[in-house]
């Protein structure tokens, strides 16, 4: 693994969630697909990528040693009570000299190398924040608290957001500090609120998120290709 030009890139793999909706009896990152945990599948793709210099895994506190055994090339830290706190702990564990960070949810284990490359290329080109996205293909409606449709949204300008999301390290650290305890579903939302322009690049279908039991069946198909 090496630095890209003058920009040294690290990845934070967020693996601290409990995965209750998956119902697997273990935290989601430690579920196995095709003989490997989701954590191993995701980590292997970052370890193999030439643009990624360092890797930090944020694991459930009770499984830090297990995560370290699964990904021996990574620094492993205990996650917090929220996703935001977990990412902050990952940021604190980054080595000096890292200028850009990719934040990735292990629930999306099959990361194509070209998506990582697109995110890093945009950062190297001057972007402060970059997210991979896909067009929204379903019709999307907004409903009120009574479950009544109030609006059909124009999907031509809508995008489904994936990870890894890439940021200049200083920008992401500052956005987390400014956010306090805000509850957000991704780091781009913090950066947007901080006033930083977020650039999009093309994502990939195989970057789907494993959330429910039937997603594991699709994951097994992807892993076996």
Residue frames relative to the residue before (quaternion, step in Angstrom):
aa qw qx qy qz dx dy dz
X 1.0000 0.0000 0.0000 0.0000 0.00 0.00 0.00
X 0.0441 -0.8288 0.5564 -0.0384 3.57 -0.93 0.86
X 0.5866 -0.5553 0.4535 0.3767 3.51 -1.34 0.25
X 0.3634 -0.7075 0.5629 0.2247 3.56 -1.21 0.57
X 0.8038 -0.1157 0.0433 0.5819 3.59 -0.28 1.23
X 0.7763 -0.2607 0.2355 0.5234 3.53 -0.74 -1.11
X 0.6348 0.5388 -0.3184 0.4531 3.58 1.28 -0.06
X 0.1791 -0.7799 0.5938 0.0841 3.57 -0.58 1.17
X 0.1670 -0.8245 0.5402 0.0229 3.55 -0.62 1.21
X 0.0607 -0.7625 0.6434 0.0306 3.56 -1.06 0.86
X 0.2642 -0.7498 0.5837 0.1654 3.55 -1.25 0.43
X 0.1868 -0.7362 0.6408 0.1117 3.54 -1.12 0.80
X 0.1594 -0.7806 0.5997 0.0751 3.58 -0.67 1.11
X 0.2287 -0.7870 0.5632 0.1059 3.56 -0.53 1.21
X 0.0978 0.8173 -0.5478 0.1493 3.55 -0.37 1.32
X 0.4646 0.7350 -0.3957 0.2954 3.58 1.23 0.40
X 0.5008 0.6771 -0.4253 0.3315 3.60 1.22 -0.07
X 0.4893 -0.6828 0.4606 0.2867 3.57 -1.18 0.51
X 0.3156 -0.7981 0.4747 0.1951 3.60 1.22 -0.27
X 0.1193 0.8445 -0.5161 0.0796 3.59 0.98 0.78
X 0.6573 0.5253 -0.3249 0.4318 3.60 0.96 -0.80
X 0.6123 0.5510 -0.3555 0.4417 3.58 1.17 -0.48
X 0.2312 -0.8330 0.4790 0.1525 3.57 1.17 -0.58
X 0.3869 0.7582 -0.4502 0.2698 3.57 1.13 0.64
X 0.5193 -0.6601 0.4105 0.3550 3.60 1.22 -0.18
X 0.7361 0.2243 -0.1787 0.6131 3.57 1.31 -0.09
X 0.6380 -0.4983 0.3874 0.4411 3.61 -1.16 0.35
X 0.6597 -0.5819 0.3147 0.3567 3.53 -1.01 0.94
X 0.6666 0.5362 -0.3135 0.4121 3.59 0.87 -0.93
X 0.7193 0.4348 -0.2381 0.4866 3.58 1.21 -0.47
X 0.4150 0.6598 -0.4917 0.3881 3.58 1.27 0.35
X 0.3397 -0.7570 0.5257 0.1877 3.57 -1.03 0.75
X 0.0198 -0.7442 0.6676 -0.0008 3.50 -1.18 0.81
X 0.8425 -0.0382 -0.0174 0.5370 3.58 -0.73 1.08
X 0.7552 -0.4436 0.2098 0.4346 3.57 0.91 0.98
X 0.7323 0.3197 -0.2349 0.5535 3.59 1.25 0.09
X 0.5212 -0.6153 0.4816 0.3431 3.56 -1.17 0.55
X 0.6323 -0.5102 0.4089 0.4156 3.55 -1.25 0.35
X 0.6038 0.5601 -0.3522 0.4446 3.58 1.06 -0.70
X 0.6712 0.4913 -0.3032 0.4650 3.59 0.89 -0.88
X 0.6284 0.5341 -0.3386 0.4529 3.58 0.96 -0.83
X 0.7034 0.4651 -0.2765 0.4609 3.57 0.81 -1.00
X 0.6728 0.5185 -0.3083 0.4283 3.58 0.83 -0.98
X 0.6257 0.5671 -0.3460 0.4090 3.59 0.95 -0.84
X 0.6637 0.5204 -0.3082 0.4401 3.56 1.01 -0.75
X 0.6748 0.4568 -0.2968 0.4978 3.58 1.07 -0.62
X 0.6178 0.5426 -0.3440 0.4534 3.59 1.02 -0.77
X 0.7148 0.4627 -0.2544 0.4585 3.57 0.97 -0.84
X 0.6090 0.5977 -0.3621 0.3753 3.59 1.14 -0.42
X 0.4556 -0.7339 0.4288 0.2644 3.61 -0.68 1.00
X 0.6613 0.5224 -0.3162 0.4356 3.61 1.17 -0.39
X 0.6606 0.5086 -0.3016 0.4627 3.60 1.24 -0.31
X 0.2562 -0.8213 0.5004 0.0968 3.55 -0.58 1.21
X 0.8064 0.0651 0.0030 0.5878 3.61 0.97 -0.87
X 0.1858 -0.7795 0.5931 0.0780 3.53 -1.23 0.60
X 0.0530 -0.7685 0.6376 0.0057 3.55 -0.99 0.99
X 0.1586 -0.7702 0.6128 0.0786 3.57 -0.90 0.95
X 0.1745 -0.7560 0.6231 0.0987 3.56 -0.94 0.94
X 0.0466 -0.8438 0.5313 -0.0592 3.56 -0.33 1.32
X 0.6310 -0.4756 0.4127 0.4532 3.60 -1.23 0.19
X 0.6078 -0.6005 0.3648 0.3700 3.63 -0.91 0.80
X 0.6981 0.4790 -0.2784 0.4536 3.59 1.00 -0.77
X 0.7485 0.3861 -0.1962 0.5021 3.58 1.26 -0.30
X 0.2739 0.7805 -0.5193 0.2147 3.58 1.17 0.46
X 0.6799 0.4818 -0.3003 0.4641 3.61 0.86 -0.90
X 0.6339 0.5224 -0.3326 0.4633 3.59 1.01 -0.73
X 0.6567 0.5038 -0.3128 0.4659 3.58 0.96 -0.84
X 0.6415 0.5266 -0.3234 0.4546 3.58 1.00 -0.80
X 0.6494 0.5051 -0.3168 0.4721 3.58 1.08 -0.69
X 0.6693 0.5020 -0.2970 0.4603 3.58 1.06 -0.72
X 0.7875 0.1557 -0.0616 0.5932 3.58 1.08 -0.78
X 0.0954 -0.8653 0.4894 0.0517 3.61 0.47 1.16
X 0.6431 0.5301 -0.3351 0.4394 3.61 1.17 -0.36
X 0.6580 0.5209 -0.2996 0.4538 3.59 1.27 -0.18
X 0.4230 -0.5961 0.6002 0.3250 3.49 -1.37 0.31
X 0.1327 -0.8058 0.5750 0.0500 3.60 -0.84 0.93
X 0.0265 -0.7927 0.6087 -0.0178 3.55 -0.88 1.02
X 0.5452 -0.6141 0.4633 0.3332 3.55 -1.24 0.48
X 0.4283 -0.7083 0.5056 0.2432 3.54 -0.99 0.86
X 0.4852 -0.6658 0.4936 0.2788 3.53 -1.34 0.22
X 0.7421 -0.4072 0.2962 0.4423 3.54 -1.31 -0.28
X 0.7722 0.2204 -0.1218 0.5834 3.58 1.19 -0.54
X 0.6525 -0.4963 0.3820 0.4266 3.55 -1.25 0.29
X 0.6383 0.5413 -0.3314 0.4356 3.56 0.95 -0.86
X 0.6639 0.4915 -0.3038 0.4748 3.58 0.93 -0.88
X 0.6302 0.5345 -0.3375 0.4509 3.59 1.02 -0.72
X 0.6576 0.4923 -0.3130 0.4768 3.59 0.94 -0.85
X 0.6260 0.5367 -0.3427 0.4502 3.59 0.97 -0.76
X 0.6529 0.4959 -0.3183 0.4758 3.58 1.00 -0.75
X 0.6243 0.5228 -0.3341 0.4746 3.56 1.08 -0.65
X 0.6343 0.5273 -0.3223 0.4645 3.57 0.99 -0.81
X 0.6622 0.5183 -0.3057 0.4466 3.57 0.96 -0.85
X 0.6857 0.4912 -0.2774 0.4600 3.59 1.17 -0.53
X 0.4869 0.6770 -0.4381 0.3354 3.60 1.23 -0.12
X 0.4967 -0.6559 0.4702 0.3193 3.60 -1.01 0.71
X 0.5998 -0.5177 0.4541 0.4074 3.55 -1.28 0.34
X 0.7362 0.4238 -0.3008 0.4334 3.54 -1.12 0.62
X 0.5519 0.5795 -0.4066 0.4408 3.59 1.24 -0.21
X 0.1894 -0.8264 0.5248 0.0755 3.56 -0.65 1.12
X 0.7867 0.1496 -0.0761 0.5940 3.56 1.22 -0.47
X 0.1487 -0.8014 0.5772 0.0505 3.54 -1.08 0.74
X 0.2306 -0.7311 0.6283 0.1323 3.53 -1.13 0.81
X 0.1456 -0.7806 0.6041 0.0679 3.58 -0.74 1.05
X 0.0144 0.8359 -0.5426 0.0811 3.55 -0.54 1.20
X 0.3570 -0.7155 0.5637 0.2071 3.54 -1.03 0.88
X 0.4318 -0.7144 0.4909 0.2493 3.58 -0.71 1.09
X 0.5291 0.6207 -0.4026 0.4155 3.59 1.24 -0.30
X 0.6745 0.3469 -0.2716 0.5924 3.59 1.35 -0.10
X 0.0419 -0.8935 0.4461 0.0308 3.61 0.51 1.14
X 0.7264 0.4509 -0.2473 0.4559 3.60 1.09 -0.60
X 0.0264 0.8461 -0.5261 0.0810 3.53 0.44 1.30
X 0.3154 -0.7475 0.5430 0.2164 3.62 -0.52 1.03
X 0.5666 -0.6163 0.4276 0.3410 3.57 -0.99 0.82
X 0.6523 0.5415 -0.3306 0.4146 3.57 0.99 -0.77
X 0.6097 0.5298 -0.3653 0.4627 3.62 1.11 -0.51
X 0.6192 0.5179 -0.3363 0.4851 3.58 0.99 -0.83
X 0.6625 0.5197 -0.3038 0.4458 3.58 0.90 -0.92
X 0.6570 0.5118 -0.3199 0.4517 3.60 0.96 -0.82
X 0.6498 0.5084 -0.3195 0.4661 3.58 0.99 -0.83
X 0.6761 0.4903 -0.2932 0.4654 3.59 0.88 -0.94
X 0.6389 0.5361 -0.3316 0.4410 3.59 0.97 -0.82
X 0.6511 0.5066 -0.3186 0.4668 3.58 1.00 -0.78
X 0.6383 0.5063 -0.3222 0.4820 3.60 1.03 -0.76
X 0.6637 0.5036 -0.3010 0.4640 3.57 0.94 -0.88
X 0.6725 0.5029 -0.2826 0.4637 3.56 1.20 -0.59
X 0.7142 -0.4773 0.2448 0.4495 3.57 1.28 0.07
X 0.4944 0.6556 -0.4430 0.3599 3.61 1.21 -0.16
X 0.3891 -0.7196 0.5297 0.2240 3.56 -1.14 0.68
X 0.7867 0.0433 0.0017 0.6158 3.56 1.20 -0.59
X 0.0266 -0.8063 0.5883 -0.0556 3.56 -0.90 1.00
X 0.0158 -0.7945 0.6071 0.0069 3.57 -0.98 0.84
X 0.3736 -0.6958 0.5552 0.2610 3.61 -1.06 0.69
X 0.0356 -0.8135 0.5799 -0.0260 3.57 -0.94 0.88
X 0.1985 -0.7259 0.6389 0.1600 3.51 -1.42 0.24
X 0.5618 -0.5772 0.4521 0.3832 3.61 -1.10 0.52
X 0.4369 -0.6591 0.5400 0.2883 3.57 -1.15 0.63
X 0.2117 -0.8201 0.5245 0.0867 3.58 -0.64 1.12
X 0.6473 0.4990 -0.3248 0.4759 3.59 1.20 -0.39
X 0.5135 -0.5662 0.5259 0.3731 3.54 -1.28 0.34
X 0.1549 -0.8020 0.5750 0.0478 3.58 -0.86 1.00
X 0.0724 -0.7995 0.5963 0.0052 3.55 -0.84 1.03
X 0.3165 -0.7104 0.5944 0.2045 3.54 -1.16 0.66
X 0.1136 -0.8029 0.5844 0.0319 3.57 -0.90 1.00
X 0.4524 -0.6731 0.5078 0.2907 3.56 -1.23 0.40
X 0.7481 -0.4147 0.2765 0.4381 3.56 -1.31 -0.05
X 0.6671 0.4708 -0.2986 0.4941 3.59 1.26 -0.24
X 0.4815 -0.6893 0.4071 0.3569 3.58 1.33 0.24
X 0.4493 0.6332 -0.4799 0.4085 3.53 1.03 0.89
X 0.4662 -0.6822 0.4875 0.2821 3.57 -0.89 0.96
X 0.1165 -0.8004 0.5863 0.0460 3.55 -0.88 0.98
X 0.8168 0.0109 0.0115 0.5767 3.60 1.17 -0.35
X 0.2297 -0.7134 0.6398 0.1704 3.54 -1.18 0.66
X 0.3207 -0.7929 0.4933 0.1585 3.54 -0.56 1.21
X 0.4658 -0.6413 0.5311 0.2995 3.54 -1.18 0.62
X 0.2670 -0.8251 0.4793 0.1348 3.57 -0.27 1.26
X 0.4829 0.6903 -0.4410 0.3096 3.61 1.19 -0.23
X 0.7450 0.3564 -0.2192 0.5195 3.59 1.13 -0.53
X 0.5625 0.6029 -0.3800 0.4192 3.60 1.29 0.11
X 0.0622 -0.7869 0.6134 0.0265 3.55 -1.13 0.70
X 0.3551 -0.6865 0.5909 0.2310 3.56 -1.17 0.70
X 0.3038 -0.7984 0.5037 0.1287 3.56 -0.71 1.13
X 0.1400 -0.7821 0.6051 0.0509 3.54 -1.05 0.88
X 0.3236 -0.6762 0.5950 0.2898 3.54 -1.31 -0.32
X 0.5011 -0.0249 -0.8535 -0.1408 1.65 -2.45 0.59
X 0.2773 -0.7143 0.6187 0.1735 3.51 -1.16 0.78
X 0.2142 -0.8176 0.5285 0.0799 3.55 -0.80 1.03
X 0.0097 -0.8045 0.5923 -0.0437 3.54 -1.02 0.86
X 0.4889 -0.5414 0.5682 0.3809 3.49 -1.30 0.34
X 0.5615 -0.6577 0.3785 0.3300 3.55 -0.78 1.02
X 0.6736 0.5092 -0.3097 0.4370 3.58 0.82 -0.95
X 0.6330 0.5350 -0.3303 0.4517 3.58 1.05 -0.75
X 0.6934 0.4738 -0.2910 0.4583 3.58 0.84 -0.94
X 0.6239 0.5295 -0.3378 0.4650 3.59 0.99 -0.78
X 0.6841 0.4840 -0.2885 0.4632 3.58 0.88 -0.92
X 0.6459 0.5223 -0.3248 0.4523 3.60 1.00 -0.78
X 0.6417 0.5048 -0.3231 0.4785 3.59 1.02 -0.77
X 0.6534 0.5184 -0.3170 0.4515 3.59 0.93 -0.85
X 0.6926 0.4853 -0.2779 0.4556 3.57 0.98 -0.85
X 0.6520 0.5672 -0.3088 0.3973 3.57 1.14 -0.66
X 0.2820 -0.7571 0.5386 0.2392 3.58 1.11 -0.55
X 0.7821 -0.3236 0.2424 0.4743 3.56 -0.85 -0.96
X 0.2169 0.8089 -0.5228 0.1590 3.60 1.14 0.50
X 0.3332 -0.7283 0.5639 0.2013 3.56 -1.04 0.80
X 0.1099 0.7895 -0.5923 0.1172 3.59 -0.55 1.17
X 0.4524 -0.6992 0.4891 0.2593 3.55 -1.22 0.49
X 0.7981 0.0649 -0.0852 0.5930 3.58 1.22 -0.16
X 0.6225 -0.5801 0.3837 0.3588 3.54 -1.24 0.44
X 0.5577 0.6072 -0.3954 0.4049 3.57 1.12 -0.51
X 0.6143 0.5558 -0.3541 0.4340 3.60 1.04 -0.69
X 0.6353 0.5161 -0.3268 0.4725 3.58 1.05 -0.74
X 0.6765 0.4950 -0.2890 0.4623 3.54 0.94 -0.91
X 0.6074 0.5397 -0.3454 0.4697 3.59 1.06 -0.73
X 0.6732 0.4957 -0.2900 0.4658 3.57 0.91 -0.95
X 0.6456 0.5181 -0.3014 0.4733 3.57 1.20 -0.58
X 0.5595 -0.6538 0.3573 0.3631 3.56 1.31 -0.06
X 0.5135 0.6398 -0.4156 0.3927 3.58 1.25 0.31
X 0.4755 -0.6717 0.4997 0.2703 3.55 -1.01 0.88
X 0.1822 -0.7838 0.5892 0.0729 3.58 -0.84 1.04
X 0.2257 -0.7820 0.5740 0.0900 3.57 -0.76 1.12
X 0.2590 -0.7641 0.5677 0.1638 3.59 -1.08 0.68
X 0.0944 -0.7418 0.6598 0.0739 3.53 -1.30 0.62
X 0.6540 -0.5340 0.3683 0.3893 3.54 -1.26 0.32
X 0.2945 -0.7451 0.5755 0.1640 3.56 -0.96 0.94
X 0.3983 -0.6990 0.5335 0.2610 3.57 -1.15 -0.63
X 0.5860 -0.6026 0.4169 0.3459 3.56 -1.09 0.72
X 0.6856 0.5016 -0.2974 0.4357 3.60 0.98 -0.81
X 0.5681 0.5795 -0.3813 0.4427 3.58 1.31 0.04
X 0.2538 0.7869 -0.5246 0.2028 3.59 1.14 0.54
X 0.4493 -0.6931 0.5069 0.2465 3.53 -1.23 0.61
X 0.3202 -0.7316 0.5722 0.1867 3.56 -0.89 0.98
X 0.0323 0.8309 -0.5473 0.0952 3.55 -0.44 1.27
X 0.8088 0.1670 -0.0435 0.5622 3.56 0.91 -0.98
X 0.7240 -0.4764 0.2615 0.4249 3.61 -1.16 0.47
X 0.6716 0.5082 -0.3315 0.4253 3.62 0.90 -0.78
X 0.5491 0.5999 -0.4006 0.4220 3.60 1.23 -0.33
X 0.6022 0.5711 -0.3585 0.4274 3.59 1.12 -0.59
X 0.6149 0.5374 -0.3530 0.4567 3.59 1.08 -0.64
X 0.6507 0.4875 -0.3121 0.4915 3.57 1.00 -0.79
X 0.6218 0.5473 -0.3366 0.4478 3.59 1.05 -0.77
X 0.6376 0.5285 -0.3292 0.4536 3.58 1.00 -0.78
X 0.6360 0.5189 -0.3239 0.4705 3.58 1.06 -0.72
X 0.6634 0.4938 -0.3045 0.4726 3.58 0.93 -0.89
X 0.6708 0.5081 -0.3053 0.4457 3.60 0.91 -0.88
X 0.7126 0.4720 -0.2520 0.4538 3.56 1.11 -0.66
X 0.4599 0.7030 -0.4463 0.3085 3.58 1.24 -0.01
